[in-house]
Each structure stands twice: as C-alpha cells, then as structure tokens.
Amino acid sequence: GDGGGLGAAAAEAPGAGGESGESGESGVCGERGIFPKAEWPTVAVLITAYKEADETIAKTVVGCARQVYPAQALHIFLLDDLQNQAMRDARKATVTAAFDKCFDLGNGRSLPAHKRPGFSVVWRPDNSHAKAGNVNHWMTTGRNGYDYEYMMILDVDMVPGAFFVQEMLPCLLRVDRA
C-alpha cells in the first residue's frame, strides 16, 4: 500500500505473523513507532471459508479477536460460501459463541462491545470464483471495501498470533522520509 487507499496483505502460511513479545503500546504502530496509537489505521481482517469445520473457523476468528490492536480500528469478517441455511445458522452460532467467549470477564460479565473489535459474518448467494469471488462480493456489498484503510486476507486454517496485524502493517505502509 502507499498509505492512501486500500492496502492488502494475504497470509497463506499457518503461523505467519506469530507473537513477537512486544506490547500494544510499542512496536511498529505503537507510541514509539510510525503512528501514535490514536492514529492507527483501520484494518479489515477477511477470513474466507467454504466447507471447513466450524471449530477450525472458530479458532481463526478467536486468533483475530485477540489481536493487540485498538478495537475501534479492527473489524473481523468471516466471508462464508456455505449455501445450506441450516448449516449457516449452526456455523454462525458456533463461531459467534467462540468470539464472545474471548471477552468473557467471569461472573456473568463480558467486555463491552465498544471495547471489542467488530465481527460480522457475510454470506453470498453462490460460491462462484472461490476465494476471489468471496472477497469481491465483500468489497462490493455495501461500503465494505471503502470503510477500511487496509485489509488482510487469511485462510480459514490460519490462527494468527496476537501481534499479527501490527507485524503485517509495516509491509503495507509507505513512510515518507524528509
């Protein structure tokens, strides 16, 4: 990316972008890095799925939900090609429950929604053109493709480490040097 417009990164290898040991206050995007924390770019994480097991998808969604990144700047989208409505309902319930469990504080309390990254499941009417068709459908549905400065596309079986987004952004950012 060039810092303007939509940048993209695709991760194909499981474990890429694992944990680095840095805190959310420092690192590439942190207070001592490229941006002050209040200016971290908005990121859409796209997880493409078709016939994979719900538990596999849930693990990847949970890995994305646990990112050390400002919640208001991160949204996770499960882009799913399932065509059977009963299977869709079951999948959404399983994956949403796993996402919500990430924010369980115990004693019947959970982290407020405004302190969580966004999470949405996007279905499409067919499964033509596989992963590319899934991403294209997301980009042309509503304003999705225009609401985020960057997007990262993950395979459904890739469980990212907690610093994945922070570690990938430098590959997309262009920093002008005076």
SEDOTOR-399485 format. One line per 2 residues: for each residue x, y, z of N, C-alpha, C. Coordinates in steps of 0.1 Angstrom, whole numbers, padded with zeros to 4 digits, always signed. Example, Ala and Ser with C-alpha at 12.3 -4.5 7.8 and 13.67 -1.06 7.14 Angstrom:
<sites>
+0132 -0057 +0078 +0123 -0045 +0078 +0132 -0033 +0078 | +0128 -0022 +0071 +0137 -0011 +0071 +0129 +0000 +0079 $
</sites>
This chain:
<sites>
+0008 -0012 +0000 +0000 +0000 +0000 +0009 +0012 +0000 | +0003 +0023 -0003 +0010 +0036 -0004 +0006 +0045 +0007 $
-0001 +0041 +0017 -0006 +0049 +0028 -0019 +0056 +0025 | -0023 +0056 +0012 -0036 +0062 +0008 -0043 +0051 +0001 $
-0056 +0050 +0003 -0063 +0040 -0004 -0062 +0026 +0004 | -0067 +0016 -0002 -0068 +0003 +0004 -0056 -0005 +0002 $
-0049 -0009 +0012 -0038 -0018 +0011 -0042 -0032 +0014 | -0035 -0042 +0010 -0040 -0056 +0013 -0028 -0065 +0015 $
-0029 -0075 +0024 -0019 -0085 +0026 -0027 -0098 +0027 | -0021 -0108 +0021 -0027 -0121 +0022 -0017 -0130 +0029 $
-0022 -0138 +0038 -0014 -0147 +0046 -0018 -0161 +0042 | -0009 -0169 +0037 -0012 -0183 +0033 -0006 -0193 +0043 $
+0005 -0190 +0050 +0012 -0200 +0058 +0007 -0199 +0072 | +0002 -0211 +0078 -0002 -0211 +0092 +0010 -0206 +0100 $
+0007 -0198 +0110 +0017 -0193 +0119 +0024 -0181 +0115 | +0022 -0176 +0103 +0029 -0164 +0098 +0025 -0153 +0107 $
+0034 -0144 +0111 +0030 -0132 +0119 +0027 -0136 +0133 | +0035 -0146 +0138 +0033 -0150 +0152 +0036 -0140 +0162 $
+0036 -0143 +0175 +0038 -0134 +0185 +0052 -0129 +0186 | +0054 -0116 +0188 +0067 -0110 +0188 +0072 -0107 +0202 $
+0063 -0107 +0212 +0067 -0103 +0225 +0066 -0088 +0228 | +0062 -0080 +0218 +0061 -0066 +0220 +0047 -0063 +0227 $
+0046 -0051 +0233 +0034 -0048 +0239 +0025 -0039 +0229 | +0013 -0038 +0232 +0004 -0030 +0223 +0007 -0015 +0224 $
+0015 -0011 +0233 +0019 +0004 +0234 +0031 +0007 +0226 | +0039 -0003 +0222 +0051 +0000 +0215 +0050 -0008 +0202 $
+0062 -0010 +0195 +0062 -0018 +0183 +0060 -0008 +0171 | +0058 -0014 +0160 +0057 -0007 +0147 +0047 +0004 +0147 $
+0035 +0000 +0152 +0024 +0010 +0151 +0022 +0018 +0165 | +0030 +0014 +0175 +0027 +0020 +0188 +0032 +0034 +0190 $
+0032 +0038 +0202 +0035 +0052 +0206 +0050 +0056 +0202 | +0059 +0046 +0201 +0072 +0049 +0197 +0075 +0046 +0183 $
+0064 +0042 +0176 +0066 +0037 +0162 +0061 +0047 +0152 | +0055 +0042 +0141 +0051 +0051 +0130 +0040 +0060 +0133 $
+0030 +0055 +0141 +0018 +0063 +0144 +0016 +0064 +0159 | +0010 +0075 +0164 +0005 +0075 +0177 -0007 +0065 +0178 $
-0009 +0059 +0189 -0020 +0049 +0190 -0033 +0054 +0185 | -0036 +0066 +0187 -0049 +0072 +0183 -0051 +0072 +0168 $
-0040 +0071 +0161 -0040 +0072 +0146 -0037 +0059 +0139 | -0037 +0048 +0146 -0035 +0035 +0139 -0045 +0033 +0129 $
-0042 +0028 +0117 -0051 +0027 +0106 -0062 +0017 +0108 | -0073 +0019 +0102 -0084 +0009 +0102 -0080 -0003 +0094 $
-0084 -0015 +0099 -0080 -0028 +0093 -0092 -0037 +0093 | -0095 -0043 +0081 -0105 -0053 +0080 -0097 -0066 +0078 $
-0100 -0076 +0087 -0094 -0089 +0085 -0105 -0098 +0079 | -0102 -0103 +0067 -0111 -0112 +0060 -0107 -0126 +0061 $
-0116 -0135 +0066 -0114 -0149 +0067 -0123 -0156 +0057 | -0118 -0162 +0047 -0126 -0168 +0037 -0129 -0183 +0040 $
-0141 -0187 +0039 -0145 -0201 +0043 -0154 -0207 +0033 | -0154 -0220 +0033 -0164 -0227 +0025 -0169 -0240 +0032 $
-0163 -0251 +0031 -0167 -0263 +0037 -0159 -0267 +0049 | -0151 -0258 +0055 -0142 -0262 +0066 -0151 -0264 +0079 $
-0145 -0271 +0088 -0152 -0274 +0101 -0154 -0261 +0109 | -0165 -0260 +0115 -0168 -0248 +0123 -0158 -0246 +0134 $
-0153 -0256 +0140 -0143 -0255 +0150 -0130 -0249 +0145 | -0126 -0252 +0133 -0114 -0246 +0126 -0116 -0231 +0124 $
-0128 -0228 +0119 -0131 -0214 +0116 -0131 -0206 +0130 | -0137 -0212 +0140 -0138 -0205 +0153 -0124 -0202 +0158 $
-0114 -0212 +0157 -0101 -0209 +0162 -0094 -0197 +0155 | -0097 -0196 +0142 -0091 -0185 +0134 -0097 -0172 +0139 $
-0111 -0172 +0140 -0118 -0160 +0145 -0113 -0156 +0158 | -0111 -0165 +0167 -0106 -0162 +0181 -0092 -0156 +0180 $
-0083 -0162 +0172 -0070 -0156 +0170 -0071 -0141 +0165 | -0080 -0139 +0156 -0081 -0125 +0151 -0087 -0116 +0162 $
-0096 -0121 +0170 -0103 -0113 +0181 -0093 -0109 +0192 | -0082 -0117 +0193 -0072 -0115 +0204 -0061 -0106 +0199 $
-0062 -0099 +0188 -0052 -0090 +0183 -0049 -0079 +0193 | -0036 -0076 +0195 -0032 -0064 +0203 -0033 -0052 +0193 $
-0044 -0046 +0192 -0047 -0035 +0183 -0059 -0028 +0188 | -0060 -0015 +0185 -0072 -0008 +0190 -0085 -0014 +0184 $
-0094 -0017 +0193 -0107 -0024 +0189 -0114 -0016 +0179 | -0115 -0003 +0181 -0123 +0006 +0172 -0117 +0007 +0158 $
-0105 +0002 +0156 -0098 +0002 +0143 -0097 -0011 +0136 | -0103 -0021 +0142 -0102 -0035 +0137 -0116 -0041 +0135 $
-0118 -0048 +0124 -0131 -0055 +0122 -0127 -0068 +0115 | -0133 -0079 +0120 -0131 -0092 +0115 -0144 -0096 +0107 $
-0141 -0101 +0095 -0152 -0105 +0086 -0150 -0120 +0083 | -0160 -0128 +0086 -0160 -0142 +0081 -0168 -0142 +0068 $
-0161 -0144 +0057 -0167 -0145 +0044 -0170 -0159 +0041 | -0182 -0163 +0041 -0186 -0178 +0040 -0194 -0181 +0028 $
-0190 -0192 +0021 -0197 -0196 +0009 -0207 -0207 +0011 | -0210 -0211 +0024 -0220 -0221 +0026 -0233 -0217 +0020 $
-0240 -0227 +0014 -0253 -0224 +0007 -0265 -0230 +0015 | -0262 -0239 +0024 -0273 -0245 +0032 -0277 -0237 +0044 $
-0289 -0232 +0045 -0293 -0223 +0056 -0291 -0229 +0070 | -0295 -0241 +0072 -0293 -0248 +0085 -0279 -0248 +0089 $
-0270 -0251 +0079 -0256 -0252 +0082 -0250 -0237 +0085 | -0256 -0228 +0078 -0252 -0214 +0080 -0255 -0210 +0095 $
-0268 -0213 +0099 -0272 -0209 +0112 -0263 -0216 +0123 | -0260 -0228 +0121 -0252 -0236 +0131 -0238 -0230 +0131 $
-0232 -0227 +0119 -0219 -0221 +0119 -0218 -0208 +0126 | -0228 -0199 +0122 -0228 -0186 +0128 -0229 -0187 +0144 $
-0237 -0196 +0149 -0239 -0197 +0163 -0226 -0202 +0170 | -0219 -0212 +0164 -0207 -0217 +0169 -0196 -0207 +0169 $
-0194 -0200 +0158 -0183 -0190 +0156 -0186 -0178 +0165 | -0198 -0173 +0165 -0201 -0161 +0173 -0199 -0165 +0188 $
-0203 -0177 +0193 -0201 -0181 +0207 -0186 -0181 +0210 | -0178 -0186 +0201 -0163 -0186 +0203 -0158 -0171 +0204 $
-0163 -0163 +0195 -0158 -0149 +0195 -0162 -0142 +0209 | -0175 -0144 +0213 -0180 -0138 +0225 -0172 -0143 +0237 $
-0169 -0156 +0237 -0161 -0162 +0249 -0148 -0155 +0251 | -0142 -0150 +0240 -0129 -0142 +0241 -0130 -0131 +0251 $
-0142 -0125 +0253 -0144 -0113 +0260 -0151 -0115 +0273 | -0152 -0128 +0277 -0158 -0132 +0290 -0149 -0128 +0301 $
-0154 -0120 +0311 -0146 -0115 +0322 -0150 -0123 +0335 | -0158 -0133 +0334 -0162 -0141 +0345 -0174 -0135 +0353 $
-0180 -0142 +0361 -0191 -0138 +0369 -0203 -0132 +0361 | -0205 -0137 +0349 -0216 -0133 +0341 -0213 -0119 +0334 $
-0201 -0114 +0335 -0197 -0101 +0328 -0189 -0104 +0316 | -0190 -0094 +0307 -0181 -0095 +0295 -0177 -0081 +0291 $
-0166 -0081 +0283 -0161 -0068 +0279 -0172 -0061 +0270 | -0174 -0048 +0273 -0184 -0041 +0265 -0181 -0041 +0250 $
-0191 -0041 +0242 -0190 -0042 +0227 -0181 -0031 +0222 | -0181 -0019 +0227 -0172 -0008 +0222 -0157 -0010 +0224 $
-0154 -0020 +0233 -0140 -0023 +0235 -0135 -0036 +0228 | -0144 -0041 +0220 -0141 -0053 +0212 -0139 -0049 +0197 $
-0131 -0057 +0190 -0131 -0055 +0175 -0145 -0059 +0170 | -0148 -0053 +0158 -0160 -0057 +0152 -0160 -0071 +0146 $
-0171 -0077 +0145 -0172 -0091 +0139 -0185 -0092 +0132 | -0183 -0097 +0119 -0195 -0099 +0111 -0193 -0111 +0102 $
-0204 -0118 +0099 -0204 -0129 +0090 -0211 -0125 +0078 | -0205 -0127 +0066 -0210 -0122 +0053 -0212 -0135 +0045 $
-0225 -0137 +0041 -0228 -0148 +0032 -0230 -0143 +0018 | -0228 -0151 +0008 -0231 -0147 -0005 -0240 -0157 -0012 $
-0247 -0153 -0023 -0257 -0162 -0028 -0251 -0174 -0036 | -0239 -0174 -0039 -0233 -0186 -0047 -0218 -0187 -0042 $
-0212 -0197 -0048 -0198 -0199 -0044 -0189 -0198 -0057 | -0193 -0190 -0066 -0185 -0189 -0079 -0172 -0182 -0076 $
-0162 -0186 -0083 -0148 -0180 -0083 -0141 -0181 -0069 | -0146 -0191 -0061 -0139 -0194 -0049 -0135 -0182 -0040 $
-0123 -0182 -0035 -0118 -0172 -0026 -0119 -0158 -0032 | -0115 -0156 -0044 -0116 -0143 -0051 -0130 -0138 -0052 $
-0139 -0147 -0055 -0153 -0143 -0056 -0159 -0139 -0042 | -0154 -0146 -0032 -0158 -0143 -0019 -0154 -0129 -0015 $
-0141 -0126 -0017 -0136 -0112 -0014 -0142 -0102 -0023 | -0144 -0104 -0036 -0151 -0095 -0044 -0165 -0092 -0040 $
-0172 -0102 -0035 -0185 -0100 -0030 -0185 -0091 -0018 | -0176 -0093 -0009 -0175 -0084 +0003 -0172 -0070 -0001 $
-0163 -0068 -0010 -0159 -0054 -0014 -0170 -0047 -0021 | -0179 -0054 -0027 -0190 -0047 -0035 -0203 -0047 -0027 $
-0203 -0053 -0015 -0215 -0053 -0006 -0215 -0041 +0003 | -0224 -0032 +0002 -0224 -0020 +0010 -0212 -0012 +0007 $
-0206 -0006 +0017 -0194 +0002 +0016 -0182 -0005 +0021 | -0182 -0019 +0023 -0171 -0026 +0030 -0158 -0022 +0025 $
-0156 -0023 +0012 -0142 -0021 +0006 -0137 -0007 +0008 | -0146 +0003 +0012 -0142 +0017 +0013 -0141 +0021 +0028 $
-0145 +0013 +0037 -0146 +0016 +0051 -0132 +0014 +0058 | -0123 +0007 +0052 -0110 +0004 +0059 -0098 +0008 +0051 $
-0088 +0013 +0058 -0076 +0017 +0051 -0068 +0005 +0046 | -0069 -0006 +0053 -0061 -0019 +0050 -0070 -0031 +0052 $
-0067 -0041 +0044 -0074 -0054 +0046 -0064 -0065 +0046 | -0066 -0075 +0054 -0057 -0087 +0054 -0066 -0099 +0052 $
-0062 -0107 +0043 -0070 -0119 +0039 -0063 -0131 +0045 | -0070 -0139 +0053 -0065 -0151 +0059 -0072 -0163 +0054 $
-0064 -0174 +0053 -0070 -0187 +0051 -0077 -0191 +0063 | -0088 -0199 +0062 -0096 -0202 +0074 -0088 -0211 +0084 $
-0077 -0217 +0080 -0070 -0225 +0090 -0058 -0218 +0095 | -0057 -0205 +0093 -0045 -0197 +0098 -0050 -0191 +0111 $
-0044 -0194 +0122 -0047 -0188 +0135 -0035 -0178 +0138 | -0038 -0165 +0137 -0028 -0155 +0138 -0024 -0153 +0153 $
-0011 -0150 +0155 -0006 -0146 +0168 -0012 -0133 +0172 | -0010 -0129 +0184 -0017 -0117 +0189 -0011 -0104 +0183 $
+0000 -0104 +0177 +0006 -0092 +0171 +0006 -0093 +0156 | -0002 -0102 +0150 -0002 -0104 +0135 -0004 -0091 +0128 $
-0015 -0083 +0132 -0018 -0071 +0125 -0007 -0061 +0126 | -0001 -0059 +0138 +0010 -0050 +0140 +0022 -0054 +0131 $
+0024 -0067 +0130 +0036 -0072 +0123 +0034 -0071 +0108 | +0022 -0072 +0103 +0019 -0071 +0088 +0019 -0057 +0083 $
+0014 -0047 +0091 +0012 -0034 +0086 +0025 -0027 +0080 | +0036 -0029 +0086 +0048 -0023 +0080 +0051 -0028 +0066 $
+0046 -0039 +0062 +0047 -0044 +0049 +0039 -0036 +0039 | +0029 -0029 +0044 +0019 -0022 +0036 +0021 -0007 +0036 $
+0027 -0002 +0047 +0028 +0012 +0049 +0039 +0018 +0041 | +0037 +0030 +0036 +0047 +0038 +0030 +0050 +0050 +0039 $
+0062 +0051 +0043 +0065 +0063 +0052 +0074 +0072 +0044 | +0069 +0084 +0042 +0078 +0094 +0035 +0088 +0099 +0045 $
+0101 +0099 +0040 +0112 +0104 +0049 +0116 +0118 +0044 | +0117 +0127 +0053 +0120 +0141 +0050 +0135 +0143 +0047 $
</sites>
